[in-house]
Amino acid sequence: MLRVPQDAIVAGVRVLDEATARYVTRVHRLNTGDVFLAFDPVHALEAEAEIVSTNGPVHVRLSGPVACTNLPRRRVTVIQTASKGSKIEDVLRDATELGVTRFVVAVGQRSIKRPEASQTSRWVRVSIEAARQCGRGDVPELAGPMPLAQALAEPGDVRWLMEPRGVHVRVAAASATKGATVLVIGPEGGFAPEELELAERLGYLRVSLGSFVLRTETACAAALGAIAALTDAG
């Protein structure tokens, strides 16, 4: 069934906004009597929506909302140090599909591009679209941009900083707990020595994904996959 993000889901008839109406009736060619699943990713609610009129504004009848059940099973926070171009959006898209519950954009000493707070609305749209595509009922909490030193204070039982010279992920996973996890991903130029020292003082373990140096947008997905496979977090 087609899944369509909606906010403030309540039972009854409502009018779809122009962009959503176009998506439902023109892109997916639904018509009167057809049904799709409306979901509110902020409050993790969903409801069946039946199209009752397409003559002018599109009206739908929503059933009573129920709690989404397809949600992450473990709290995982990703701290993504800012990179150039659209890489943050790429990482956020993958992180949403892989079940991250909190996504923090940080600015490190070697960050080439420093994102603006005005980009947050774009990040929200990216996460909602990723949730729609993968069937997830919610979206990650978003935070930042903020200095990396501030972001490193994120709480977690397992705290990994992805770094090529760290211990192998399999070794790290053998002693990892099943509590909340924090992953820190660096920018293209890696972490500055002062950032590595601070992370170690805060209890982060340097963890490597193997002998190859991964792109910053690849490292996040690889690390999340390793956590799911090696620590029973899926």
NORNORJO-V118533 format. One line per field, one symbol per residue. phi: phi as a letter, one per 40 degrees, with the letter a starting at -180 (. if undefined). burial: b if it has 9 or more other ideal C-beta (glycine too) atoms within 8 Angstrom, else e. A space follows every 50 residues. Layout:
# NORNORJO-V118533
phi = ???
burial = ???
This chain:
# NORNORJO-V118533
phi = .cbbcabfcbchcacccdcccccccccbfcbdgcbbbcbbccbfbaacbb cbabcgdcbbbccccbccbcbdcacbbbbbcdbcgccdccccccccccgc babbcbbbcbccbbcbcccdccccccccccccccgccabccbahcadddc cccdcacbbbbcadccccdcccccbccbccbbbbbccdcgccdccccccc ccgcccbbchcccccdccdccccccccccbbfbc
burial = eebbbbeebeeeeeebeeebbbbbbeebebeeeebbbbbbbeebbbbbbb bebeeeebbbbbeebeebeebbebbbbbbbbbbeeebbbbbbbbbbbbbb bbbbbbbbebbbeebeeebeeebbebbbbbbbeeebbbbbebbbbbebee bbebebebbbbbbeebbbbeebbeebeeebbbbbbbbbeebbeebbebbb ebebbbbbbeeeeeebbebbbbbbbbbbebbebe
